[in-house]
Structure formats: C-alpha cells, structure tokens
Amino acid sequence: MTKKIFLTGASSGIGRHLAGEFAAAGHDLAICARRESLLTELCETLRQRFPKCHIVSFGLDVTNYERVADVMKQAQIELNGLDTVIVNAGIDKAGKIGSGNFNNDRQVVETNVLGAMATIDAAVALFRPLNHGHIVVMASVAAFCGLPGMASYAASKAAIASYAQSARFELQKKGIKVTTLYPGFIDTAINQNIASRPFLVTVEQGSRKIAQLIEREVSESAVPAFPWKIVGWLLRNLPNWLLVRILKAQH
Ligand SMILES: NC(=O)c1ccc[n+]([C@@H]2O[C@H](COP(=O)([O-])OP(=O)(O)OC[C@H]3O[C@@H](n4cnc5c(N)ncnc54)[C@H](OP(=O)(O)O)[C@@H]3O)[C@@H](O)[C@H]2O)c1
C-alpha cells in the first residue's frame, strides 16, 4: 500500500537514505530539514528515479516549534493526506560536563527533545481525529545508559524514548501506532569524529534495516537488533562498578 510519509532530518545521513528507501517502495514523501539546497537536490534525484512518487520538500528548523505543526499541515494538504511521521532530525555536540559546553548541551536538548516533542505533538493532533497514523521516533542506544563525553545526547535520547513510550500507551486504543528505534553506530556525520564506534554499520545497511522496521510497524527495536539488543540489556542491567570498567576501557 502506498503511504504518505513526513520525514524530518532528510538532508543527510539516515534521513536522506530513508527517503531513497521509501521512494523506491513507491511511497509519497514530504522531506524536511534546515539545509534547503540539499533537500531540493534530493527531491530532484528521487523524482527522476521514481517518477510515480509525489515528493515535496520543506525548509524546517524543528526548534522553530510553532512552525512544525504548520509545515506538517501544509504537507498533509500537498500530499493529500499523511500516514506516517518520522521524527528523525537530531544533533550531537560531544563534550564533558562542566567544561563550558552548556550552550551546546542546550542546543542538543532543544533539537532532540523539544524539537522532537513538537513534531510528535503535531503528528498526534493531526492523526487523532482520523483514528489512524504511525509515528516513528529515532532514539538511540545512548538512551540505554548515561555515557561519558555525551551526557546531553544520552539524556536527550532517554527523554524522547520515554516520551514516545507515553505516547504509545496514550494512543494504543486510538488506531495510532508509535515506533521507537534505538540505532547503534551507523556511519554518518553525527558520529564521524567519535574515536570508538563499536559494531559500526554503513548508512545504507542501517537505513535499510530502519526502513524495514518502519514498514513492519514494530513497537520498538534496536538497530541492528543483533548485537544491540544484547548490549542494550547489558547497559541497563550490569552493576555500576562493571560498567565503569567497561566504559573506561572504551575511552
Ligand atoms: N548515525 C548514528 O549512529 C545514529 C545512532 C543513533 C541515533 N541516531 C539518530 O538518527 C537521527 C539522524 O541522524 P544521522 O545519523 O542521520 O545524522 P546526520 O547525518 O547529522 O543527520 C541529521 C539530520 O537532522 C537534521 N537536523 C539537525 N538539526 C535540525 C533542526 N534543528 N531542524 C531540522 N532538522 C535538523 C539535519 O539537517 P539540517 O542540518 O539540514 O537541518 C540532518 O538532516 C538523529 O536523531 C540521530 O540522533 C543516529
């Protein structure tokens, strides 16, 4: 069945590749990000490759919270409906706590938490009267455990995963599904300056797995499921003294 998909963070990395996966599957797309020139170029490429797909693009900064709902409504009009909203826009600005990085930390929370909440809120408002819809939230394995050197990122992903879980419980009898994904290291700009990236997968591999999980409308999953489901369990359940040793060995 052809779906109409609203996707944030589509100008690069996972979002850009997801757009390609969904266009190849015949879905219509509204793609958003701040770098409009990259979106325009992506739109052109996808329209040429998949002429049957209806693809529109919007310059959108998700920290412009009020505008998120307006753009989503406009996308709904231009695509003649919306079935799926993918909350993918995100940033990381690594830095140690107490080393003058608070402004960076604030931007991470504004984008990954408040921007994502604004997107989910707009989607639910749009889907509720229809008793239909699917919301996908891009968390991270960093949500499983507070990690050294990326405190604000880990905290932001734990927060949005918790918010998505609340949304799933609130909406389960309303015909609206909520998927939370916890990707491990996927090779994109967001982590290319991190020294250690265990179990790294290419952006093509990672995005394909993510697209498959979205099509299956799973409630939640690590990506790829192996080994991150096991690592996630360990991160949540190992005693603190052992975690300290393991994380020290990584840094
Ligand atoms: N790669 C990984 O290993 C990994 C692992 C776990 C989770 N994730 C999550 O996956 C998502 C996509 O990340 P990625 O790996 O594809 O990184 P990326 O290549 O840096 O892509 C991030 C995307 O988010 C957009 N974005 C950032 N700030 C925005 C804002 N204020 N408003 C609108 N769009 C904004 C960027 O577009 P503009 O700059 O053009 O706005 C870009 O398209 C993020 O939420 C990230 O946390 C990634």
The ligand as a Gaussian input file, in Angstrom:
#p B3LYP/6-31G(d) Opt

LIG

0 1
 N       24.170000       7.687000      12.987000
 C       24.036000       7.037000      14.139000
 O       24.902000       6.239000      14.525000
 C       22.824000       7.248000      14.987000
 C       22.644000       6.386000      16.074000
 C       21.536000       6.566000      16.881000
 C       20.605000       7.543000      16.587000
 N       20.821000       8.375000      15.517000
 C       19.818000       9.406000      15.276000
 O       19.403000       9.366000      13.931000
 C       18.964000      10.659000      13.538000
 C       19.606000      11.042000      12.209000
 O       20.999000      11.222000      12.430000
 P       22.111000      10.893000      11.334000
 O       22.976000       9.854000      11.893000
 O       21.486000      10.692000      10.017000
 O       22.954000      12.264000      11.385000
 P       23.115000      13.448000      10.310000
 O       23.630000      12.927000       9.037000
 O       23.893000      14.501000      11.021000
 O       21.617000      13.932000      10.064000
 C       20.927000      14.717000      10.973000
 C       19.742000      15.320000      10.259000
 O       18.998000      16.101000      11.197000
 C       18.750000      17.367000      10.620000
 N       18.630000      18.383000      11.672000
 C       19.516000      18.679000      12.656000
 N       19.062000      19.698000      13.390000
 C       17.862000      20.057000      12.876000
 C       16.912000      21.052000      13.178000
 N       17.090000      21.923000      14.199000
 N       15.784000      21.138000      12.422000
 C       15.588000      20.285000      11.393000
 N       16.453000      19.335000      11.040000
 C       17.583000      19.223000      11.765000
 C       19.931000      17.624000       9.701000
 O       19.560000      18.501000       8.652000
 P       19.901000      20.069000       8.573000
 O       21.243000      20.254000       9.189000
 O       19.853000      20.327000       7.106000
 O       18.809000      20.724000       9.313000
 C       20.159000      16.240000       9.127000
 O       19.326000      16.031000       8.024000
 C       19.311000      11.600000      14.691000
 O       18.173000      11.813000      15.504000
 C       20.357000      10.825000      15.469000
 O       20.414000      11.189000      16.827000
 C       21.893000       8.245000      14.715000

